[in-house]
Amino acid sequence: MSTAVLLLGAALAAAEASIVVMPPDGPEEAGWIGLAVAELMPRALQRVGVPAVERADRLRMQEELGVPVASATRATAIRLAETLGAERLVVGVFALEGDRLSLSLRLVDVRQASLSAPLAASGAVEELGRLVHSLAWDVALAGSRPPLGTRAALVGAGEAIPFLALRDHARALALTEPADRLTALRRVTAAYPRYLEACLALARQLLDAREYAEARRVIAAVPAASPFARAARFLDGVALVGLGLDREAAQLYAALVDEEPSATALANGALARLRLPRASPSPSSLLRRAVEMEPAAPDLAFNLGWALLLEGDAEAAAFWLRGVLSRDPRDHQTRLLLSWALRGAGRAEEAEREWEQLAAGGAVDPSLRTPDLKLRFERVQLSERAFVVDAEGRSDAEMAATYAARGERRLQSGEMEEAMAELARAALLDPYSARAHVLLARAHLARGEREKAAAELRMALWCREDPQVRAQFVELMGELGRAEAAAGPPGPP
């Protein structure tokens, strides 16, 4: 694959994230496999120019939503995808029998709530890199634009990843203590310095730990021709800001914006300019552009308010900061800066009310009553995703039962398309509902789609073993000429 194609793929991936990958479900003792898929597939998609949300960004959003990493439900996954502005969601399961691995993934159209047929791959567990990249190509083909490069090139990239590196990388990500994760990721990158996915994961961990100099050394291992070069440069800019090398950071982000403007590249470039004398363009002008691109991202609006305050426009600062506070009244930092902005704008009474509200909750150092604009309040962005949190939701099972009941009624009345839509929603929200899968199988059979019906019956049996469903499954597989595949416990289709 040419350098030009790789760089174009990176630019496209940076411009819009349209796919979120959730870890596939499987045996708890082999949970690292699900983590490996969720970490590796977004990078594989980026290699062929398909926009995908990185695992670290998905986890950030789960944290914002207050969703524990280990208990994300299907409804939560859909909500995550919607919040991240994604069009599609990848979910699925894996099975491990001895050293034989089977992966079965499905694509969810977030807007239409439709579910694709399973995308399956199997082989020795040591072939995990190849299997994930092979499925990534299938996912890419299902998109609205063709992937860049060739399947052979993408699969070859997966085959080039040493299995032990991939396994140890995933096991490191599973560690709950940040210090333990750092130590484990350092070992992986030391042993496999050309394994770029692990380098980027380590760089993010180092930035979280404020180990900026080491992060820069790790990032330097990512070649300029890599499809991950833009992501690496973005992280390098974060490290530069952390080290106080503001001029270099401003130049780096300006170059990224020239190549492909993004709200967070604009914002971080603006923050780097905050401490530069007579910076042109002004930080606030860059941040206004960023907010125009992502108007619902509170961190960008906060940074704009802070920049305006530093530039001496207290009224404008108060306007933006009050808007941020209206979204999250518990944001004590924003309330503090709002009190400063109001004071600077000559609105002492309003400023005092904001200060008293802070002081009443014990959330502020009394010495901060007097504004100190030498402090660093800016919120540097760690990725090119700008997040908006929507924490509303209903019970998965409750919603799934409702959709399944509607679907069954429509199925009985012959409203086939409407029935399919309702039942697909039910299966998405509660993937372990055998009833939803059985009803979907019935609908597919009514449409003459026997392969899809078999896939749904297979999943129903994964959810719950039922003699009647088993008999129907065996009969259908016999009709399809695959009676042997119906014998014994069903595996991934």
C-alpha positions in Angstrom: 0.0 0.0 0.0 1.4 3.4 -1.0 2.4 6.2 1.5 -0.2 8.4 -0.2 -3.0 5.9 0.4 -2.0 5.4 4.0 -1.9 9.2 4.7 -5.3 9.6 2.9 -6.7 6.9 5.1 -5.4 8.6 8.2 -7.0 11.9 7.2 -10.3 10.3 6.4 -10.3 8.5 9.7 -9.5 11.7 11.6 -12.3 13.6 9.8 -15.3 11.5 11.0 -15.7 8.5 13.3 -18.5 6.4 12.0 -17.9 3.0 13.6 -17.7 1.9 17.2 -16.4 -1.5 18.1 -17.5 -3.2 21.3 -15.5 -6.2 22.7 -17.2 -9.4 21.6 -18.6 -11.6 24.4 -17.0 -14.9 25.2 -15.6 -17.0 27.9 -14.4 -14.9 30.9 -11.1 -16.8 31.2 -10.3 -15.7 27.6 -11.6 -12.2 28.0 -8.4 -10.7 26.7 -9.5 -11.9 23.2 -12.5 -9.5 23.3 -10.2 -6.7 24.4 -7.8 -7.5 21.6 -10.6 -7.3 19.0 -11.9 -4.0 20.4 -8.4 -2.5 20.4 -7.2 -3.9 17.1 -10.2 -3.6 14.8 -10.5 0.3 14.9 -6.9 0.5 13.9 -7.4 -2.1 11.2 -10.3 0.0 9.8 -8.1 3.1 9.9 -5.5 1.3 7.8 -8.0 1.2 4.9 -9.5 4.7 5.4 -12.6 3.7 7.3 -13.4 6.1 10.2 -13.5 4.3 13.5 -13.6 5.3 17.1 -10.5 4.2 19.0 -11.0 2.0 22.0 -9.6 4.6 24.4 -12.1 7.2 23.2 -15.0 4.7 23.7 -13.8 4.1 27.2 -13.6 7.8 27.9 -17.2 8.1 26.8 -18.2 5.2 29.0 -16.6 6.9 31.9 -18.4 10.1 31.1 -21.7 8.2 31.0 -20.9 6.4 34.3 -21.0 3.0 32.6 -18.6 0.4 34.1 -16.4 -1.0 31.4 -17.2 -4.6 32.3 -21.0 -4.2 32.2 -21.8 -2.3 29.0 -25.1 -3.6 27.7 -26.3 -3.6 24.1 -28.5 -0.6 24.7 -25.6 1.2 26.3 -23.4 0.4 23.3 -26.0 2.0 21.0 -26.2 5.0 23.2 -22.4 5.2 23.2 -22.4 5.1 19.4 -25.1 7.8 19.1 -23.2 10.0 21.5 -20.0 9.6 19.6 -21.8 10.5 16.4 -21.2 7.0 14.9 -23.3 5.5 12.2 -22.5 1.8 12.9 -21.7 -0.4 15.8 -19.8 -3.7 15.8 -20.9 -6.3 18.3 -20.5 -10.0 18.5 -19.3 -13.1 20.3 -16.2 -15.4 20.2 -15.7 -19.0 21.2 -12.5 -20.8 22.1 -12.3 -24.6 22.0 -8.7 -25.7 22.7 -6.6 -23.5 20.5 -9.4 -23.0 17.9 -11.0 -19.5 17.9 -14.3 -18.6 16.2 -15.4 -15.0 15.9 -18.9 -13.9 14.9 -19.5 -10.2 14.5 -22.6 -8.2 13.5 -23.0 -4.6 12.3 -25.7 -2.4 13.8 -27.0 0.5 11.9 -27.4 3.0 14.7 -29.9 5.2 13.0 -32.1 2.5 11.5 -31.7 0.0 14.4 -31.1 -2.7 11.9 -28.8 -5.7 12.4 -26.6 -7.3 9.7 -26.1 -11.0 9.1 -23.1 -12.4 11.0 -19.6 -11.9 9.7 -17.6 -14.9 10.8 -14.0 -16.0 10.8 -12.2 -18.9 12.5 -8.8 -20.3 12.9 -6.0 -21.0 15.4 -6.0 -18.5 18.3 -2.4 -17.6 17.2 -4.0 -16.2 14.0 -6.0 -13.6 15.9 -4.4 -10.7 14.2 -5.2 -12.1 10.8 -8.8 -13.0 11.8 -9.5 -9.5 13.1 -8.0 -7.8 10.0 -10.0 -10.1 7.7 -13.2 -9.3 9.5 -12.3 -5.6 9.4 -12.2 -5.8 5.6 -15.7 -7.3 5.7 -16.9 -4.5 7.9 -15.3 -1.9 5.6 -17.0 -3.4 2.6 -20.4 -3.0 4.3 -19.9 0.8 4.4 -21.0 3.5 2.1 -17.6 3.9 0.5 -15.1 1.3 -0.6 -12.1 0.7 1.6 -8.6 1.8 0.4 -6.0 -0.7 -0.6 -6.7 -4.4 -0.9 -7.9 -7.2 1.4 -4.5 -9.0 1.0 -2.6 -5.9 2.2 -4.9 -5.5 5.2 -4.8 -9.2 6.2 -1.0 -9.1 5.7 -0.8 -6.3 8.2 -2.7 -8.4 10.7 -0.4 -11.4 10.0 2.6 -9.3 10.7 1.6 -8.6 14.3 3.3 -11.2 16.6 0.7 -13.1 18.5 2.5 -12.8 21.8 2.7 -9.1 21.4 -1.1 -8.9 20.7 -1.9 -11.2 23.6 0.3 -9.3 26.1 -1.0 -6.0 24.8 -4.6 -7.0 25.4 -3.8 -8.5 28.9 -2.1 -5.2 29.8 -5.2 -3.3 28.9 -7.2 -5.6 31.2 -5.2 -4.5 34.2 -7.2 -2.2 36.5 -4.3 -0.4 38.1 -2.8 2.4 35.9 0.7 1.7 37.2 0.4 -2.0 36.3 -0.9 -1.1 32.9 2.0 1.2 32.3 4.6 -1.4 33.3 3.0 -4.1 31.2 2.7 -1.9 28.1 6.3 -0.8 28.5 7.3 -4.4 28.4 5.3 -5.0 25.2 6.7 -2.0 23.3 10.3 -2.8 24.5 9.9 -6.4 23.2 8.1 -5.4 20.0 9.0 -1.8 19.1 7.4 -2.1 15.6 4.0 -3.0 17.0 2.6 0.5 16.6 -0.8 -0.2 18.2 0.9 -0.9 21.5 3.0 2.2 21.1 0.0 4.4 20.8 -1.7 2.7 23.7 1.4 3.3 25.9 1.6 6.9 24.8 -2.0 7.5 25.9 -1.3 5.9 29.3 1.9 8.1 29.7 0.0 11.2 28.9 -2.7 10.3 31.5 0.2 9.9 33.9 1.8 13.2 32.8 4.9 11.5 31.7 5.2 13.8 28.8 8.9 13.3 27.9 8.6 9.5 27.8 5.4 9.8 25.8 7.2 11.8 23.1 9.9 9.1 22.9 7.3 6.4 22.4 5.4 8.5 19.8 8.6 9.0 17.8 8.6 5.3 16.9 5.5 5.8 14.7 6.7 6.4 11.1 5.5 9.4 9.1 4.1 7.0 6.5 2.1 5.0 9.0 -1.7 5.1 8.8 -1.5 6.1 12.5 0.8 9.0 11.9 -1.9 11.7 12.4 -3.0 10.2 15.7 0.6 10.0 16.9 1.2 13.7 15.9 -1.9 14.7 17.8 -0.7 13.0 20.9 2.8 14.5 20.5 1.1 17.9 20.5 -0.5 17.0 23.9 2.9 16.1 25.2 4.4 19.4 23.9 1.7 21.4 25.7 2.4 19.4 28.9 6.1 20.2 28.7 5.4 23.9 28.2 6.7 23.8 24.6 3.8 25.9 23.4 5.3 27.4 20.2 6.2 23.9 18.9 2.7 22.6 19.9 1.0 25.6 18.1 3.0 24.9 15.0 2.2 21.1 15.1 -1.6 21.7 15.5 -1.6 24.4 12.8 -0.1 21.8 10.4 -2.8 19.3 11.3 -5.5 21.9 10.8 -4.0 22.8 7.4 -4.2 19.1 6.4 -7.6 18.3 7.8 -9.4 20.7 10.2 -10.9 19.2 13.3 -12.4 20.9 16.3 -10.0 19.4 18.8 -6.9 20.2 16.7 -8.1 23.8 16.5 -8.7 23.8 20.2 -5.4 22.4 21.3 -3.6 24.7 18.9 -5.5 27.6 20.5 -4.5 26.4 24.0 -0.8 26.3 23.0 -1.1 29.9 21.8 -2.6 31.1 25.1 0.9 31.7 26.6 2.5 33.1 23.5 2.9 36.8 23.2 0.8 38.5 20.5 -0.4 35.2 19.1 -2.0 35.5 15.7 -4.6 34.3 15.0 -5.9 34.8 18.5 -6.7 31.7 20.7 -10.3 32.8 21.0 -10.7 33.0 17.2 -9.5 29.4 16.8 -11.7 28.2 19.6 -14.7 29.9 18.0 -14.0 27.9 14.9 -13.7 24.7 17.1 -17.1 25.4 18.8 -18.8 26.1 15.5 -17.6 22.6 14.4 -18.7 20.9 17.6 -21.2 23.3 19.3 -22.4 20.7 21.9 -18.9 19.9 23.2 -18.6 21.5 26.7 -14.8 21.3 27.0 -14.4 23.4 23.8 -16.9 26.0 25.1 -15.1 26.0 28.4 -11.8 26.6 26.7 -13.3 29.5 24.7 -14.6 31.1 27.9 -11.2 30.8 29.5 -9.4 32.2 26.5 -11.7 35.2 26.3 -11.1 35.8 30.0 -7.3 35.8 29.4 -7.7 38.1 26.4 -9.6 40.6 28.6 -13.1 40.1 27.2 -14.8 39.3 30.5 -18.4 39.7 29.3 -17.9 37.3 26.4 -16.1 34.9 28.8 -19.1 35.0 31.2 -21.5 34.3 28.4 -19.7 31.1 27.3 -18.9 29.9 30.8 -22.5 30.3 31.9 -23.6 28.2 29.0 -21.2 25.4 30.1 -22.4 25.6 33.6 -26.0 25.3 32.5 -25.2 21.9 31.1 -23.4 20.7 34.2 -24.2 22.8 37.4 -21.7 20.6 39.3 -18.7 21.8 37.2 -17.0 23.8 40.0 -14.1 24.9 37.9 -16.4 26.5 35.4 -18.3 28.2 38.3 -15.1 29.6 39.6 -14.1 31.1 36.3 -17.6 32.4 35.8 -17.2 34.3 39.1 -14.0 35.7 37.9 -15.4 36.7 34.5 -18.4 38.4 36.2 -16.2 40.3 38.5 -14.0 41.4 35.6 -17.1 42.5 33.8 -18.1 44.7 36.7 -21.0 42.5 37.8 -19.8 42.1 41.3 -23.2 41.1 42.8 -23.6 38.2 40.4 -19.9 37.2 40.9 -20.5 37.1 44.6 -23.5 34.8 44.2 -21.5 32.3 42.2 -18.6 32.5 44.7 -20.9 31.9 47.6 -22.4 28.8 45.9 -18.9 27.4 45.5 -17.9 28.2 49.0 -21.0 26.7 50.5 -20.1 23.4 49.0 -16.6 23.6 50.2 -15.4 23.1 46.6 -12.9 25.9 46.4 -9.8 27.2 48.0 -10.6 30.6 49.6 -7.4 32.1 48.1 -9.0 31.8 44.7 -11.6 34.4 45.4 -9.2 36.9 43.8 -8.7 36.0 40.2 -5.3 34.6 39.3 -5.0 34.3 35.5 -1.5 32.8 35.7 -3.1 29.5 36.7 -3.6 26.8 34.0 -7.3 25.9 33.6 -7.3 24.9 30.0 -8.7 21.5 29.1 -6.3 19.9 26.6 -8.0 17.3 24.4 -6.4 13.8 24.2 -8.0 12.8 20.8 -9.7 14.3 17.8 -13.1 13.2 19.2 -15.1 15.9 20.9 -17.7 14.3 23.2 -21.3 15.2 24.2 -22.9 13.1 27.0 -26.5 12.0 26.8 -27.1 9.9 29.9 -30.8 9.2 29.3 -31.9 5.6 28.8 -34.4 2.9 29.7 -34.0 -0.7 30.8 -32.7 -3.0 28.1 -35.0 -5.9 28.9 -38.1 -3.6 29.2 -37.5 -2.1 25.8 -36.6 -5.4 24.2 -39.8 -7.0 25.5 -41.9 -4.1 24.1 -40.3 -4.4 20.7 -40.6 -8.2 20.6 -44.3 -8.0 21.4 -44.9 -5.4 18.7 -42.8 -7.5 16.3 -44.8 -10.6 17.0 -48.1 -8.9 16.5 -46.9 -7.4 13.2 -45.6 -10.8 12.1 -49.0 -12.4 12.8 -50.8 -9.7 10.8 -48.4 -10.1 7.8 -46.7 -6.7 8.2 -43.3 -8.3 7.4 -41.0 -5.2 7.0 -42.4 -3.6 10.2 -42.1 -6.9 12.1 -38.4 -7.2 11.0 -37.6 -3.6 12.3 -39.3 -4.2 15.6 -37.7 -7.6 16.2 -34.2 -6.3 15.2 -34.5 -3.6 17.8 -35.5 -6.3 20.4 -32.5 -8.4 19.6 -30.2 -5.4 19.7 -31.3 -4.3 23.1 -31.4 -7.8 24.6 -29.1 -10.1 22.6 -29.7 -12.9 25.1 -33.4 -13.0 24.4 -34.1 -16.3 22.8 -37.6 -15.2 22.0 -36.4 -12.3 19.8 -34.1 -14.5 17.8 -36.8 -17.2 17.3 -39.2 -14.6 16.1 -36.6 -13.1 13.7 -36.0 -16.7 12.4 -39.7 -17.0 11.7 -39.7 -13.7 9.9 -36.7 -14.6 7.8 -38.3 -18.0 6.9 -41.5 -16.2 5.8 -39.3 -14.1 3.4 -37.5 -17.2 2.1 -34.3 -16.2 3.8 -33.3 -19.6 5.2 -29.6 -18.8 5.8 -30.5 -15.8 8.0 -33.2 -17.8 9.7 -30.6 -20.5 10.6 -28.3 -17.9 12.0 -31.0 -16.5 14.2 -32.0 -20.0 15.4 -28.4 -20.7 16.2 -28.2 -17.6 18.4 -31.5 -18.5 20.1 -29.8 -21.8 21.0 -26.8 -19.9 22.3 -29.2 -18.0 24.6 -31.2 -21.0 25.8 -31.3 -24.7 24.7 -34.8 -25.6 23.7 -35.8 -28.9 22.1 -38.3 -27.4 19.7 -35.9 -24.8 18.5 -33.2 -27.4 18.3 -35.4 -29.6 16.1 -36.3 -26.7 13.9 -32.6 -25.8 13.6 -31.5 -29.3 12.7 -34.3 -29.6 10.1 -33.4 -26.3 8.5 -29.7 -27.1 8.4 -30.6 -30.4 6.7 -32.5 -28.5 4.1 -29.5 -26.3 3.5 -27.3 -29.4 3.0 -25.4 -28.8 6.3 -26.9 -31.4 8.6 -23.5 -32.2 10.2 -23.1 -28.6 11.2 -26.3 -28.8 13.2 -25.1 -31.7 15.4 -23.9 -30.8 19.0 -23.8 -27.4 20.6 -24.0 -24.6 18.1 -20.9 -22.5 17.5 -20.5 -19.2 15.7 -22.2 -19.3 12.2 
